[in-house]
Amino acid sequence: MNTPSPSDHPTPQLAGSRFRWFSRGTAVGMLIMAMTNAVSYFFRSSDWSSLIGKPKSTHEAIGFPMIVWEAGNTYGGMFADYPMLGINILVATAIGLIIGLVAAHYRDPLNRMVEDFEAEAAGMNQQPIQFSLFGLMVATTIVAVFTTIASKLAVHPETLIAIYALGPICLVAIAMLPKNLSWQRRVAILMPAAFTLIAVAIAVGNGLGMEFDKVLMGIFLCWTPQSGLAAIALTTSILVHQNRQLRGTSP
């Protein structure tokens, strides 16, 4: 009797060794700290009006647990307080290592969840594609052109606020709503959509007399926490769903 080789049962792409899960957990910890640093701006600054070109004060700062940038501080000719930035990186690394160790410890149940998820996804990909890539790209282009025109007609702080607040939601919707598309096709649609939103924000900011880097700072501060939370929430919901299915099918 022939013994099945490992190639007969290929390991799912998302499953992995303890080191791989450790790396993933560490990345999640670093992402959480990046989110925390972005959110710290809204607590350390007296107001957020400069993000929409209407500054009421110059008291702005960012960083957690240590402040790494403060408006008006030249830091001896440097852009930021790099020693404090180093401390924040060390804290982020420590938190990432802890989460990585936890993920590595639970490698086996995580791998089983991933196997079930990929099997379910493979079954979905066998169904007909409901939306063509060409149709989605045309729709994205039309939206991009319309949004660009709208940005020139609506140079208002409210436009920037909408992009800051709703940008990640729009991108997640573009990435998740079209069913049965491979991740490569989703990326092909998502990337131009993201750059279009950023370009519109820069155009609006320019119309408001804002500096280029101030608009990019606003996008970082507002998009990073939302995108990070969305990624963590979606991943957690998938793992919880798969865990429930495993418990439901176990004897």
C-alpha positions in Angstrom: 0.0 0.0 0.0 1.4 3.4 -1.0 1.9 5.8 1.8 0.6 9.3 1.0 3.3 11.8 0.6 3.1 15.3 2.2 2.5 16.7 -1.3 -0.8 14.8 -1.3 -2.0 16.9 1.5 -0.6 20.4 0.9 -0.5 22.7 3.9 -2.8 25.7 3.4 -1.0 28.9 2.5 -2.2 30.7 5.7 -1.3 27.8 8.0 2.2 27.6 9.4 4.8 26.7 11.9 5.2 28.1 15.4 7.7 30.7 14.0 5.2 31.9 11.4 2.5 32.3 14.0 5.0 34.0 16.3 5.8 36.4 13.4 2.1 37.1 12.7 1.4 37.7 16.4 4.4 40.1 16.7 3.1 42.0 13.6 -0.3 42.3 15.2 1.3 43.7 18.4 3.2 46.3 16.3 0.0 47.2 14.5 -1.8 47.8 17.7 0.9 50.1 18.9 0.9 52.0 15.6 -2.8 52.5 16.1 -2.3 53.6 19.6 0.3 56.2 18.6 -2.0 57.5 15.9 -4.9 57.8 18.3 -2.7 59.6 20.9 -2.7 62.7 18.7 -6.4 63.2 19.5 -5.7 63.1 23.2 -2.4 65.0 23.4 -3.5 67.9 21.1 -5.7 70.7 22.4 -7.8 70.5 19.2 -7.7 68.9 15.8 -8.6 71.9 13.6 -5.2 72.0 11.9 -6.0 68.7 10.1 -8.7 70.6 8.1 -6.7 73.8 7.5 -8.4 75.8 10.3 -5.9 75.8 13.2 -7.2 77.3 16.4 -4.0 76.6 18.3 -0.5 75.3 17.8 -0.6 72.7 20.6 -0.2 69.5 18.8 1.6 66.4 19.9 1.8 62.7 19.1 3.3 59.6 20.7 2.6 56.8 23.1 3.8 56.1 25.7 6.4 58.8 25.1 5.7 62.0 23.0 7.8 61.8 19.8 6.6 65.0 18.0 5.3 68.3 19.3 4.4 71.3 17.2 7.0 74.1 17.5 9.7 71.8 18.9 12.7 71.6 16.5 14.4 68.8 18.4 17.8 70.3 17.6 17.1 70.3 13.8 15.6 66.8 13.8 12.0 66.1 12.7 11.1 64.2 15.9 12.5 63.1 19.3 14.3 60.0 18.2 15.3 58.7 21.6 11.7 58.8 22.7 10.7 57.2 19.4 13.2 54.4 20.2 11.5 53.8 23.6 8.1 53.6 21.8 9.5 51.1 19.4 10.9 49.0 22.2 7.5 49.0 23.9 5.8 48.0 20.7 8.3 45.2 20.2 7.7 43.9 23.7 3.9 43.9 23.2 4.4 42.2 19.8 6.6 39.5 21.3 4.0 38.7 24.0 1.2 38.4 21.4 3.6 36.4 19.2 4.3 33.9 21.9 0.6 33.4 22.6 -0.1 32.9 18.9 2.8 30.4 18.6 1.5 28.5 21.7 -1.9 28.1 20.1 -0.5 27.2 16.7 -2.4 23.9 16.3 -6.0 25.2 16.9 -5.2 28.2 14.7 -4.0 26.0 11.9 -7.2 23.9 12.1 -9.2 27.1 11.9 -7.2 28.3 8.9 -7.6 24.9 7.1 -11.4 25.0 7.5 -11.5 28.7 6.3 -9.4 28.0 3.2 -11.5 24.9 2.4 -14.6 27.0 2.6 -13.1 29.8 0.5 -12.0 27.3 -2.1 -15.6 26.0 -2.4 -16.8 29.6 -2.9 -14.2 30.2 -5.6 -15.7 27.4 -7.6 -18.9 29.4 -8.0 -19.3 31.7 -11.0 -17.8 35.2 -10.5 -20.7 37.6 -10.1 -18.8 40.7 -11.1 -16.3 41.0 -13.8 -12.9 42.6 -13.1 -13.3 44.9 -16.1 -16.7 46.1 -14.9 -15.4 46.8 -11.5 -12.4 48.7 -12.9 -14.7 50.8 -15.1 -16.9 51.6 -12.1 -13.9 52.5 -10.0 -12.6 54.8 -12.7 -15.9 56.5 -13.0 -16.1 57.0 -9.3 -12.5 58.3 -9.3 -13.2 60.9 -12.0 -16.5 62.0 -10.4 -14.8 62.3 -7.0 -11.9 64.3 -8.5 -14.4 66.7 -10.1 -16.4 66.9 -6.9 -13.3 67.7 -4.9 -12.6 70.8 -7.1 -16.2 72.0 -6.6 -16.3 71.2 -2.9 -13.1 72.7 -1.4 -14.5 72.7 2.1 -13.2 71.3 5.4 -16.2 69.0 5.5 -14.8 67.2 2.4 -11.6 66.4 4.2 -13.5 65.3 7.3 -15.5 62.9 5.1 -12.3 61.4 3.6 -10.7 61.1 7.0 -13.7 59.4 8.5 -15.2 57.4 5.6 -12.1 56.6 3.6 -11.3 53.3 5.3 -15.0 52.3 5.2 -15.1 52.8 1.4 -11.9 50.8 0.9 -13.1 47.9 3.1 -16.3 47.9 1.1 -14.5 47.8 -2.2 -12.3 45.0 -0.8 -15.0 42.9 0.8 -18.3 43.4 -1.1 -17.6 42.0 -4.6 -18.0 38.2 -4.0 -15.8 35.4 -5.3 -12.9 37.5 -6.4 -9.3 36.4 -5.7 -7.2 38.6 -3.5 -5.0 39.6 -6.5 -8.1 41.1 -8.2 -9.2 42.8 -5.0 -5.7 44.4 -4.7 -5.9 45.5 -8.3 -9.2 47.4 -7.5 -8.2 48.5 -4.0 -4.9 50.2 -4.8 -6.2 52.8 -7.3 -9.2 53.5 -5.1 -6.9 54.2 -2.1 -4.6 56.4 -4.2 -7.6 58.2 -5.6 -8.9 59.1 -2.2 -5.5 60.3 -1.1 -5.2 62.4 -4.3 -8.6 64.0 -3.6 -7.7 64.8 0.0 -4.4 66.4 -1.2 -6.4 68.4 -3.9 -8.9 69.6 -1.3 -6.2 70.5 1.2 -4.3 72.5 -1.5 -7.5 74.4 -2.2 -7.8 75.1 1.6 -4.2 76.4 1.6 -2.9 73.4 3.6 0.6 72.0 3.4 1.0 68.7 1.6 2.5 66.9 4.7 -0.4 68.1 6.9 -2.9 66.3 4.7 -0.9 63.1 4.7 -0.5 63.4 8.5 -4.3 63.7 8.8 -4.8 60.6 6.6 -2.3 58.6 8.7 -3.9 59.7 12.0 -7.4 58.9 10.9 -6.9 55.9 8.6 -4.4 53.9 10.6 -6.7 53.2 13.6 -9.7 52.5 11.5 -7.9 50.2 9.1 -6.1 48.4 11.9 -9.3 47.9 13.9 -11.1 46.7 10.7 -8.3 44.2 10.0 -8.2 42.9 13.6 -12.0 42.7 13.8 -12.4 40.9 10.5 -9.6 38.4 11.4 -11.0 37.8 14.8 -14.5 37.3 13.5 -13.3 34.7 11.0 -11.3 32.8 13.6 -14.3 32.9 16.0 -16.6 31.6 13.3 -14.2 28.8 12.4 -13.8 27.9 16.1 -17.5 27.6 16.5 -17.8 25.4 13.5 -15.0 23.2 14.8 -16.7 22.8 18.1 -20.1 22.2 16.4 -18.6 19.3 14.3 -16.5 17.8 17.0 -17.9 14.6 18.6 
